[in-house]
Amino acid sequence: QERSSKGRCFCADKGANMVLVKNIEKVEIIPPSPSCRKHEIIVTLKNGGGQKCMNPESKFTKNVIIKALEKR
Amino acid sequence: QERSSKGRCFCADKGANMVLVKNIEKVEIIPPSPSCRKHEIIVTLKNGGGQKCMNPESKFTKNVIIKALEKR
């Protein structure tokens, strides 16, 4: 995952459309801020898999997050 | 926000139903893991406001997160 060279947004490109759900340790949603105008969704992967930017508009990203909200 | 004394889940209780959106620096969604059987949604507040557990089932929490996904 190439970091944004401009040093403002964490995610340089649109981000991945999919990752293996079982590899997800954490999902971070970072709202727009003065330093980065767009929403960023960053997934931390298990077992030192590092961080990966997710495309906020991909169906997968939405489903993973919404499922997290619905789980009893 | 009282931490879970059992040292497993980060959130000891059900969590807040609402926070001021403009105070949100980051939203973290932590799926269930061997050390904590439930989904946890933790909001980091701006200006050193610390972290706050959110109730995953509260309408507010869902709306804030879903809005983050829909923003162009």
Backbone of each chain as nested JSON, in Angstrom:
{
  "chains": [
    {"id": "A", "residues": [
      {"number": 1, "name": "GLN", "atoms": {"N": [0.854, -1.192, 0.0], "CA": [0.0, 0.0, 0.0], "C": [0.898, 1.253, 0.0]}},
      {"number": 2, "name": "GLU", "atoms": {"N": [0.909, 1.995, -1.045], "CA": [1.837, 3.138, -1.176], "C": [1.239, 4.35, -0.45]}},
      {"number": 3, "name": "ARG", "atoms": {"N": [2.032, 4.877, 0.433], "CA": [1.503, 6.016, 1.193], "C": [1.434, 7.253, 0.321]}},
      {"number": 4, "name": "SER", "atoms": {"N": [0.54, 8.164, 0.696], "CA": [0.394, 9.374, -0.122], "C": [1.659, 10.214, 0.024]}},
      {"number": 5, "name": "SER", "atoms": {"N": [2.312, 10.441, -1.1], "CA": [3.593, 11.179, -1.037], "C": [3.349, 12.604, -0.596]}},
      {"number": 6, "name": "LYS", "atoms": {"N": [2.111, 13.106, -0.857], "CA": [1.89, 14.52, -0.507], "C": [1.856, 14.66, 1.012]}},
      {"number": 7, "name": "GLY", "atoms": {"N": [1.867, 13.504, 1.774], "CA": [1.95, 13.576, 3.219], "C": [0.692, 14.117, 3.841]}},
      {"number": 8, "name": "ARG", "atoms": {"N": [-0.404, 14.18, 3.084], "CA": [-1.632, 14.673, 3.725], "C": [-2.538, 13.479, 3.995]}},
      {"number": 9, "name": "CYS", "atoms": {"N": [-3.164, 12.92, 2.931], "CA": [-4.054, 11.782, 3.163], "C": [-3.189, 10.546, 3.406]}},
      {"number": 10, "name": "PHE", "atoms": {"N": [-3.706, 9.615, 4.171], "CA": [-2.989, 8.357, 4.393], "C": [-3.029, 7.524, 3.109]}},
      {"number": 11, "name": "CYS", "atoms": {"N": [-4.198, 7.549, 2.45], "CA": [-4.375, 6.705, 1.261], "C": [-4.071, 7.506, -0.001]}},
      {"number": 12, "name": "ALA", "atoms": {"N": [-3.151, 6.996, -0.797], "CA": [-2.772, 7.726, -2.007], "C": [-3.757, 7.435, -3.127]}},
      {"number": 13, "name": "ASP", "atoms": {"N": [-4.185, 6.152, -3.219], "CA": [-5.093, 5.85, -4.331], "C": [-6.476, 5.521, -3.765]}},
      {"number": 14, "name": "LYS", "atoms": {"N": [-7.344, 4.998, -4.635], "CA": [-8.73, 4.78, -4.242], "C": [-8.86, 3.684, -3.186]}},
      {"number": 15, "name": "GLY", "atoms": {"N": [-7.868, 2.796, -3.158], "CA": [-7.907, 1.722, -2.175], "C": [-8.431, 0.422, -2.751]}},
      {"number": 16, "name": "ALA", "atoms": {"N": [-8.224, -0.642, -1.968], "CA": [-8.621, -1.978, -2.428], "C": [-10.136, -2.12, -2.335]}},
      {"number": 17, "name": "ASN", "atoms": {"N": [-10.687, -2.968, -3.216], "CA": [-12.127, -3.21, -3.146], "C": [-12.462, -4.361, -2.2]}},
      {"number": 18, "name": "MET", "atoms": {"N": [-11.435, -5.149, -1.846], "CA": [-11.733, -6.359, -1.062], "C": [-10.514, -6.853, -0.29]}},
      {"number": 19, "name": "VAL", "atoms": {"N": [-10.752, -7.376, 0.896], "CA": [-9.707, -8.125, 1.615], "C": [-10.417, -9.311, 2.265]}},
      {"number": 20, "name": "LEU", "atoms": {"N": [-9.648, -10.267, 2.685], "CA": [-10.262, -11.43, 3.333], "C": [-10.77, -11.023, 4.723]}},
      {"number": 21, "name": "VAL", "atoms": {"N": [-12.063, -11.168, 4.952], "CA": [-12.666, -10.708, 6.215], "C": [-11.944, -11.309, 7.421]}},
      {"number": 22, "name": "LYS", "atoms": {"N": [-11.571, -12.573, 7.316], "CA": [-10.968, -13.216, 8.499], "C": [-9.584, -12.639, 8.804]}},
      {"number": 23, "name": "ASN", "atoms": {"N": [-9.037, -11.89, 7.854], "CA": [-7.722, -11.283, 8.104], "C": [-7.83, -9.906, 8.734]}},
      {"number": 24, "name": "ILE", "atoms": {"N": [-9.065, -9.437, 8.893], "CA": [-9.255, -8.069, 9.399], "C": [-9.142, -8.015, 10.923]}},
      {"number": 25, "name": "GLU", "atoms": {"N": [-8.181, -7.24, 11.388], "CA": [-8.052, -7.053, 12.837], "C": [-8.855, -5.831, 13.265]}},
      {"number": 26, "name": "LYS", "atoms": {"N": [-8.871, -4.826, 12.401], "CA": [-9.549, -3.583, 12.779], "C": [-9.873, -2.774, 11.528]}},
      {"number": 27, "name": "VAL", "atoms": {"N": [-10.979, -2.027, 11.571], "CA": [-11.333, -1.126, 10.473], "C": [-11.364, 0.287, 11.039]}},
      {"number": 28, "name": "GLU", "atoms": {"N": [-10.66, 1.194, 10.4], "CA": [-10.679, 2.589, 10.854], "C": [-11.327, 3.461, 9.789]}},
      {"number": 29, "name": "ILE", "atoms": {"N": [-12.258, 4.295, 10.238], "CA": [-12.893, 5.252, 9.324], "C": [-12.432, 6.629, 9.767]}},
      {"number": 30, "name": "ILE", "atoms": {"N": [-11.766, 7.334, 8.881], "CA": [-11.261, 8.661, 9.249], "C": [-12.008, 9.706, 8.423]}},
      {"number": 31, "name": "PRO", "atoms": {"N": [-12.852, 10.501, 9.101], "CA": [-13.625, 11.514, 8.371], "C": [-12.689, 12.568, 7.761]}},
      {"number": 32, "name": "PRO", "atoms": {"N": [-13.189, 13.336, 6.808], "CA": [-12.369, 14.404, 6.212], "C": [-11.863, 15.364, 7.296]}},
      {"number": 33, "name": "SER", "atoms": {"N": [-10.691, 15.896, 7.071], "CA": [-10.116, 16.847, 8.048], "C": [-9.373, 17.911, 7.244]}},
      {"number": 34, "name": "PRO", "atoms": {"N": [-8.913, 18.955, 7.914], "CA": [-8.167, 19.992, 7.191], "C": [-6.99, 19.392, 6.403]}},
      {"number": 35, "name": "SER", "atoms": {"N": [-6.428, 18.302, 6.908], "CA": [-5.231, 17.777, 6.22], "C": [-5.6, 16.788, 5.113]}},
      {"number": 36, "name": "CYS", "atoms": {"N": [-6.839, 16.28, 5.137], "CA": [-7.228, 15.325, 4.081], "C": [-8.729, 15.455, 3.859]}},
      {"number": 37, "name": "ARG", "atoms": {"N": [-9.057, 15.842, 2.655], "CA": [-10.439, 16.241, 2.345], "C": [-11.392, 15.061, 2.179]}},
      {"number": 38, "name": "LYS", "atoms": {"N": [-10.879, 13.838, 2.132], "CA": [-11.8, 12.731, 1.827], "C": [-11.869, 11.769, 3.016]}},
      {"number": 39, "name": "HIS", "atoms": {"N": [-12.959, 10.995, 3.027], "CA": [-13.068, 9.923, 4.017], "C": [-12.016, 8.877, 3.668]}},
      {"number": 40, "name": "GLU", "atoms": {"N": [-11.392, 8.343, 4.708], "CA": [-10.453, 7.255, 4.457], "C": [-10.862, 6.063, 5.306]}},
      {"number": 41, "name": "ILE", "atoms": {"N": [-10.802, 4.877, 4.682], "CA": [-11.116, 3.644, 5.411], "C": [-9.879, 2.758, 5.357]}},
      {"number": 42, "name": "ILE", "atoms": {"N": [-9.321, 2.517, 6.51], "CA": [-8.049, 1.791, 6.592], "C": [-8.259, 0.519, 7.402]}},
      {"number": 43, "name": "VAL", "atoms": {"N": [-7.882, -0.585, 6.805], "CA": [-8.032, -1.882, 7.466], "C": [-6.67, -2.317, 7.994]}},
      {"number": 44, "name": "THR", "atoms": {"N": [-6.635, -2.706, 9.259], "CA": [-5.401, -3.3, 9.806], "C": [-5.551, -4.812, 9.732]}},
      {"number": 45, "name": "LEU", "atoms": {"N": [-4.578, -5.437, 9.112], "CA": [-4.666, -6.886, 8.921], "C": [-3.977, -7.636, 10.062]}},
      {"number": 46, "name": "LYS", "atoms": {"N": [-4.47, -8.823, 10.345], "CA": [-3.902, -9.646, 11.439], "C": [-2.493, -10.111, 11.098]}},
      {"number": 47, "name": "ASN", "atoms": {"N": [-1.848, -10.636, 12.121], "CA": [-0.516, -11.277, 11.964], "C": [0.461, -10.35, 11.236]}},
      {"number": 48, "name": "GLY", "atoms": {"N": [0.436, -9.083, 11.646], "CA": [1.404, -8.148, 11.092], "C": [1.241, -7.895, 9.609]}},
      {"number": 49, "name": "GLY", "atoms": {"N": [0.002, -8.07, 9.159], "CA": [-0.254, -7.878, 7.722], "C": [-0.244, -6.405, 7.332]}},
      {"number": 50, "name": "GLY", "atoms": {"N": [-0.101, -5.555, 8.306], "CA": [0.004, -4.117, 8.018], "C": [-1.36, -3.489, 7.734]}},
      {"number": 51, "name": "GLN", "atoms": {"N": [-1.324, -2.301, 7.159], "CA": [-2.569, -1.572, 6.904], "C": [-2.839, -1.48, 5.41]}},
      {"number": 52, "name": "LYS", "atoms": {"N": [-4.141, -1.407, 5.086], "CA": [-4.521, -1.38, 3.667], "C": [-5.673, -0.402, 3.521]}},
      {"number": 53, "name": "CYS", "atoms": {"N": [-5.576, 0.458, 2.526], "CA": [-6.669, 1.4, 2.287], "C": [-7.788, 0.69, 1.545]}},
      {"number": 54, "name": "MET", "atoms": {"N": [-9.016, 0.973, 1.967], "CA": [-10.167, 0.366, 1.3], "C": [-10.938, 1.431, 0.55]}},
      {"number": 55, "name": "ASN", "atoms": {"N": [-11.494, 1.038, -0.567], "CA": [-12.321, 1.949, -1.346], "C": [-13.662, 2.113, -0.639]}},
      {"number": 56, "name": "PRO", "atoms": {"N": [-13.962, 3.334, -0.1], "CA": [-15.206, 3.517, 0.653], "C": [-16.446, 3.178, -0.158]}},
      {"number": 57, "name": "GLU", "atoms": {"N": [-16.292, 3.261, -1.479], "CA": [-17.492, 3.036, -2.286], "C": [-17.639, 1.589, -2.747]}},
      {"number": 58, "name": "SER", "atoms": {"N": [-16.696, 0.737, -2.388], "CA": [-16.838, -0.645, -2.869], "C": [-17.879, -1.366, -2.018]}},
      {"number": 59, "name": "LYS", "atoms": {"N": [-18.655, -2.198, -2.675], "CA": [-19.736, -2.95, -1.997], "C": [-19.16, -3.745, -0.833]}},
      {"number": 60, "name": "PHE", "atoms": {"N": [-18.004, -4.321, -1.085], "CA": [-17.391, -5.167, -0.047], "C": [-17.161, -4.37, 1.23]}},
      {"number": 61, "name": "THR", "atoms": {"N": [-16.543, -3.188, 1.054], "CA": [-16.229, -2.361, 2.228], "C": [-17.51, -2.048, 2.993]}},
      {"number": 62, "name": "LYS", "atoms": {"N": [-18.524, -1.656, 2.239], "CA": [-19.795, -1.309, 2.907], "C": [-20.352, -2.508, 3.647]}},
      {"number": 63, "name": "ASN", "atoms": {"N": [-20.364, -3.662, 3.0], "CA": [-20.947, -4.857, 3.637], "C": [-20.205, -5.248, 4.907]}},
      {"number": 64, "name": "VAL", "atoms": {"N": [-18.894, -5.223, 4.854], "CA": [-18.099, -5.619, 6.028], "C": [-18.458, -4.716, 7.196]}},
      {"number": 65, "name": "ILE", "atoms": {"N": [-18.539, -3.428, 6.916], "CA": [-18.786, -2.463, 7.997], "C": [-20.223, -2.574, 8.488]}},
      {"number": 66, "name": "ILE", "atoms": {"N": [-21.155, -2.661, 7.572], "CA": [-22.564, -2.73, 7.986], "C": [-22.826, -4.017, 8.767]}},
      {"number": 67, "name": "LYS", "atoms": {"N": [-22.183, -5.096, 8.351], "CA": [-22.341, -6.36, 9.088], "C": [-21.84, -6.194, 10.526]}},
      {"number": 68, "name": "ALA", "atoms": {"N": [-20.781, -5.425, 10.661], "CA": [-20.237, -5.203, 12.015], "C": [-21.269, -4.483, 12.868]}},
      {"number": 69, "name": "LEU", "atoms": {"N": [-22.102, -3.678, 12.256], "CA": [-23.093, -2.926, 13.017], "C": [-24.291, -3.783, 13.366]}},
      {"number": 70, "name": "GLU", "atoms": {"N": [-24.534, -4.769, 12.518], "CA": [-25.754, -5.536, 12.762], "C": [-25.524, -6.728, 13.674]}},
      {"number": 71, "name": "LYS", "atoms": {"N": [-24.312, -7.152, 13.803], "CA": [-24.049, -8.372, 14.586], "C": [-24.528, -8.168, 16.026]}},
      {"number": 72, "name": "ARG", "atoms": {"N": [-25.304, -9.108, 16.517], "CA": [-25.761, -9.027, 17.933], "C": [-24.585, -9.368, 18.823]}}
    ]},
    {"id": "B", "residues": [
      {"number": 1, "name": "GLN", "atoms": {"N": [-14.904, 6.964, 30.199], "CA": [-15.161, 5.641, 29.649], "C": [-14.377, 4.588, 30.45]}},
      {"number": 2, "name": "GLU", "atoms": {"N": [-15.022, 3.814, 31.217], "CA": [-14.362, 2.86, 32.125], "C": [-13.915, 1.63, 31.323]}},
      {"number": 3, "name": "ARG", "atoms": {"N": [-12.639, 1.333, 31.441], "CA": [-12.138, 0.182, 30.668], "C": [-12.627, -1.114, 31.273]}},
      {"number": 4, "name": "SER", "atoms": {"N": [-12.679, -2.144, 30.441], "CA": [-13.189, -3.427, 30.95], "C": [-12.172, -4.01, 31.924]}},
      {"number": 5, "name": "SER", "atoms": {"N": [-12.621, -4.226, 33.158], "CA": [-11.673, -4.708, 34.186], "C": [-11.196, -6.101, 33.833]}},
      {"number": 6, "name": "LYS", "atoms": {"N": [-12.036, -6.875, 33.102], "CA": [-11.618, -8.258, 32.815], "C": [-10.418, -8.234, 31.871]}},
      {"number": 7, "name": "GLY", "atoms": {"N": [-10.048, -7.044, 31.294], "CA": [-8.838, -6.963, 30.477], "C": [-8.996, -7.651, 29.137]}},
      {"number": 8, "name": "ARG", "atoms": {"N": [-10.234, -7.999, 28.762], "CA": [-10.37, -8.648, 27.456], "C": [-10.927, -7.628, 26.479]}},
      {"number": 9, "name": "CYS", "atoms": {"N": [-12.256, -7.325, 26.594], "CA": [-12.827, -6.347, 25.662], "C": [-12.363, -4.956, 26.07]}},
      {"number": 10, "name": "PHE", "atoms": {"N": [-12.256, -4.076, 25.1], "CA": [-11.9, -2.681, 25.405], "C": [-13.089, -2.002, 26.084]}},
      {"number": 11, "name": "CYS", "atoms": {"N": [-14.305, -2.303, 25.581], "CA": [-15.506, -1.635, 26.096], "C": [-16.137, -2.486, 27.195]}},
      {"number": 12, "name": "ALA", "atoms": {"N": [-16.301, -1.865, 28.362], "CA": [-16.868, -2.626, 29.478], "C": [-18.388, -2.641, 29.369]}},
      {"number": 13, "name": "ASP", "atoms": {"N": [-18.968, -1.501, 28.975], "CA": [-20.441, -1.508, 28.911], "C": [-20.891, -1.397, 27.456]}},
      {"number": 14, "name": "LYS", "atoms": {"N": [-22.189, -1.113, 27.266], "CA": [-22.751, -1.146, 25.911], "C": [-22.22, 0.007, 25.057]}},
      {"number": 15, "name": "GLY", "atoms": {"N": [-21.795, 1.078, 25.724], "CA": [-21.256, 2.207, 24.978], "C": [-22.275, 3.313, 24.801]}},
      {"number": 16, "name": "ALA", "atoms": {"N": [-21.756, 4.469, 24.381], "CA": [-22.62, 5.642, 24.231], "C": [-23.474, 5.496, 22.979]}},
      {"number": 17, "name": "ASN", "atoms": {"N": [-24.639, 6.137, 23.024], "CA": [-25.486, 6.095, 21.826], "C": [-25.176, 7.245, 20.884]}},
      {"number": 18, "name": "MET", "atoms": {"N": [-24.463, 8.26, 21.371], "CA": [-24.249, 9.445, 20.534], "C": [-23.018, 10.242, 20.946]}},
      {"number": 19, "name": "VAL", "atoms": {"N": [-22.355, 10.823, 19.971], "CA": [-21.31, 11.822, 20.269], "C": [-21.453, 12.916, 19.214]}},
      {"number": 20, "name": "LEU", "atoms": {"N": [-20.88, 14.038, 19.453], "CA": [-20.942, 15.125, 18.461], "C": [-20.075, 14.754, 17.262]}},
      {"number": 21, "name": "VAL", "atoms": {"N": [-20.704, 14.671, 16.09], "CA": [-19.987, 14.22, 14.887], "C": [-18.734, 15.059, 14.656]}},
      {"number": 22, "name": "LYS", "atoms": {"N": [-18.84, 16.366, 14.882], "CA": [-17.686, 17.219, 14.557], "C": [-16.509, 16.97, 15.507]}},
      {"number": 23, "name": "ASN", "atoms": {"N": [-16.779, 16.242, 16.592], "CA": [-15.687, 15.925, 17.519], "C": [-14.983, 14.615, 17.188]}},
      {"number": 24, "name": "ILE", "atoms": {"N": [-15.492, 13.946, 16.159], "CA": [-14.953, 12.612, 15.848], "C": [-13.686, 12.734, 14.996]}},
      {"number": 25, "name": "GLU", "atoms": {"N": [-12.601, 12.202, 15.521], "CA": [-11.349, 12.185, 14.753], "C": [-11.253, 10.88, 13.956]}},
      {"number": 26, "name": "LYS", "atoms": {"N": [-11.728, 9.8, 14.584], "CA": [-11.59, 8.485, 13.926], "C": [-12.609, 7.513, 14.529]}},
      {"number": 27, "name": "VAL", "atoms": {"N": [-13.077, 6.584, 13.711], "CA": [-13.971, 5.542, 14.209], "C": [-13.263, 4.212, 13.968]}},
      {"number": 28, "name": "GLU", "atoms": {"N": [-13.163, 3.381, 15.003], "CA": [-12.548, 2.071, 14.835], "C": [-13.594, 0.995, 15.077]}},
      {"number": 29, "name": "ILE", "atoms": {"N": [-13.63, 0.041, 14.143], "CA": [-14.533, -1.1, 14.305], "C": [-13.653, -2.32, 14.515]}},
      {"number": 30, "name": "ILE", "atoms": {"N": [-13.795, -2.962, 15.661], "CA": [-12.961, -4.134, 15.969], "C": [-13.854, -5.366, 15.991]}},
      {"number": 31, "name": "PRO", "atoms": {"N": [-13.66, -6.242, 14.997], "CA": [-14.497, -7.444, 14.948], "C": [-14.195, -8.358, 16.149]}},
      {"number": 32, "name": "PRO", "atoms": {"N": [-15.09, -9.302, 16.42], "CA": [-14.86, -10.23, 17.533], "C": [-13.531, -10.968, 17.344]}},
      {"number": 33, "name": "SER", "atoms": {"N": [-12.907, -11.29, 18.447], "CA": [-11.626, -12.016, 18.386], "C": [-11.6, -12.978, 19.57]}},
      {"number": 34, "name": "PRO", "atoms": {"N": [-10.59, -13.846, 19.597], "CA": [-10.515, -14.781, 20.736], "C": [-10.545, -14.042, 22.083]}},
      {"number": 35, "name": "SER", "atoms": {"N": [-10.031, -12.824, 22.112], "CA": [-9.966, -12.15, 23.422], "C": [-11.236, -11.345, 23.715]}},
      {"number": 36, "name": "CYS", "atoms": {"N": [-12.061, -11.102, 22.68], "CA": [-13.305, -10.343, 22.934], "C": [-14.347, -10.784, 21.927]}},
      {"number": 37, "name": "ARG", "atoms": {"N": [-15.409, -11.34, 22.466], "CA": [-16.387, -12.034, 21.604], "C": [-17.322, -11.063, 20.874]}},
      {"number": 38, "name": "LYS", "atoms": {"N": [-17.272, -9.808, 21.165], "CA": [-18.266, -8.935, 20.524], "C": [-17.56, -7.891, 19.642]}},
      {"number": 39, "name": "HIS", "atoms": {"N": [-18.35, -7.338, 18.727], "CA": [-17.863, -6.211, 17.923], "C": [-17.721, -5.015, 18.852]}},
      {"number": 40, "name": "GLU", "atoms": {"N": [-16.661, -4.26, 18.643], "CA": [-16.503, -3.034, 19.425], "C": [-16.313, -1.867, 18.465]}},
      {"number": 41, "name": "ILE", "atoms": {"N": [-16.999, -0.779, 18.78], "CA": [-16.851, 0.433, 17.963], "C": [-16.333, 1.53, 18.888]}},
      {"number": 42, "name": "ILE", "atoms": {"N": [-15.158, 1.986, 18.583], "CA": [-14.476, 2.955, 19.448], "C": [-14.219, 4.238, 18.662]}},
      {"number": 43, "name": "VAL", "atoms": {"N": [-14.695, 5.339, 19.223], "CA": [-14.517, 6.635, 18.567], "C": [-13.377, 7.366, 19.265]}},
      {"number": 44, "name": "THR", "atoms": {"N": [-12.45, 7.89, 18.477], "CA": [-11.4, 8.758, 19.033], "C": [-11.845, 10.201, 18.818]}},
      {"number": 45, "name": "LEU", "atoms": {"N": [-11.878, 10.942, 19.897], "CA": [-12.363, 12.323, 19.825], "C": [-11.213, 13.298, 19.585]}},
      {"number": 46, "name": "LYS", "atoms": {"N": [-11.529, 14.397, 18.904], "CA": [-10.509, 15.413, 18.585], "C": [-10.021, 16.107, 19.855]}},
      {"number": 47, "name": "ASN", "atoms": {"N": [-8.935, 16.868, 19.674], "CA": [-8.399, 17.714, 20.755], "C": [-8.198, 16.933, 22.056]}},
      {"number": 48, "name": "GLY", "atoms": {"N": [-7.62, 15.746, 21.895], "CA": [-7.298, 14.964, 23.092], "C": [-8.511, 14.534, 23.887]}},
      {"number": 49, "name": "GLY", "atoms": {"N": [-9.641, 14.419, 23.195], "CA": [-10.877, 14.037, 23.899], "C": [-10.88, 12.566, 24.299]}},
      {"number": 50, "name": "GLY", "atoms": {"N": [-9.868, 11.868, 23.889], "CA": [-9.763, 10.457, 24.301], "C": [-10.648, 9.549, 23.472]}},
      {"number": 51, "name": "GLN", "atoms": {"N": [-10.853, 8.35, 23.944], "CA": [-11.633, 7.35, 23.203], "C": [-12.939, 7.075, 23.93]}},
      {"number": 52, "name": "LYS", "atoms": {"N": [-13.959, 6.695, 23.14], "CA": [-15.281, 6.455, 23.72], "C": [-15.889, 5.252, 23.011]}},
      {"number": 53, "name": "CYS", "atoms": {"N": [-16.439, 4.346, 23.792], "CA": [-17.082, 3.187, 23.166], "C": [-18.468, 3.592, 22.689]}},
      {"number": 54, "name": "MET", "atoms": {"N": [-18.817, 3.141, 21.485], "CA": [-20.142, 3.428, 20.942], "C": [-20.975, 2.154, 20.9]}},
      {"number": 55, "name": "ASN", "atoms": {"N": [-22.26, 2.333, 21.13], "CA": [-23.173, 1.192, 21.058], "C": [-23.385, 0.834, 19.59]}},
      {"number": 56, "name": "PRO", "atoms": {"N": [-22.903, -0.343, 19.144], "CA": [-23.017, -0.687, 17.716], "C": [-24.454, -0.69, 17.215]}},
      {"number": 57, "name": "GLU", "atoms": {"N": [-25.374, -0.864, 18.174], "CA": [-26.772, -0.976, 17.729], "C": [-27.492, 0.374, 17.743]}},
      {"number": 58, "name": "SER", "atoms": {"N": [-26.83, 1.419, 18.167], "CA": [-27.557, 2.699, 18.221], "C": [-27.651, 3.274, 16.81]}},
      {"number": 59, "name": "LYS", "atoms": {"N": [-28.816, 3.875, 16.535], "CA": [-29.067, 4.442, 15.198], "C": [-27.976, 5.458, 14.856]}},
      {"number": 60, "name": "PHE", "atoms": {"N": [-27.595, 6.235, 15.858], "CA": [-26.582, 7.271, 15.615], "C": [-25.3, 6.657, 15.074]}},
      {"number": 61, "name": "THR", "atoms": {"N": [-24.828, 5.624, 15.779], "CA": [-23.561, 5.0, 15.374], "C": [-23.665, 4.514, 13.931]}},
      {"number": 62, "name": "LYS", "atoms": {"N": [-24.77, 3.857, 13.638], "CA": [-24.936, 3.321, 12.277], "C": [-24.93, 4.462, 11.269]}},
      {"number": 63, "name": "ASN", "atoms": {"N": [-25.674, 5.524, 11.561], "CA": [-25.768, 6.634, 10.594], "C": [-24.41, 7.28, 10.344]}},
      {"number": 64, "name": "VAL", "atoms": {"N": [-23.667, 7.523, 11.408], "CA": [-22.347, 8.172, 11.262], "C": [-21.468, 7.323, 10.349]}},
      {"number": 65, "name": "ILE", "atoms": {"N": [-21.496, 6.027, 10.567], "CA": [-20.606, 5.138, 9.806], "C": [-21.099, 5.014, 8.369]}},
      {"number": 66, "name": "ILE", "atoms": {"N": [-22.38, 4.825, 8.215], "CA": [-22.909, 4.648, 6.844], "C": [-22.711, 5.931, 6.038]}},
      {"number": 67, "name": "LYS", "atoms": {"N": [-22.874, 7.086, 6.708], "CA": [-22.644, 8.35, 5.996], "C": [-21.203, 8.431, 5.502]}},
      {"number": 68, "name": "ALA", "atoms": {"N": [-20.301, 7.893, 6.309], "CA": [-18.879, 7.918, 5.923], "C": [-18.68, 7.103, 4.647]}},
      {"number": 69, "name": "LEU", "atoms": {"N": [-19.505, 6.094, 4.464], "CA": [-19.343, 5.243, 3.285], "C": [-19.968, 5.87, 2.063]}},
      {"number": 70, "name": "GLU", "atoms": {"N": [-20.971, 6.7, 2.31], "CA": [-21.672, 7.222, 1.135], "C": [-21.099, 8.532, 0.623]}},
      {"number": 71, "name": "LYS", "atoms": {"N": [-20.325, 9.181, 1.438], "CA": [-19.832, 10.512, 1.028], "C": [-18.976, 10.37, -0.234]}},
      {"number": 72, "name": "ARG", "atoms": {"N": [-19.256, 11.176, -1.224], "CA": [-18.442, 11.139, -2.478], "C": [-17.094, 11.813, -2.185]}}
    ]}
  ]
}
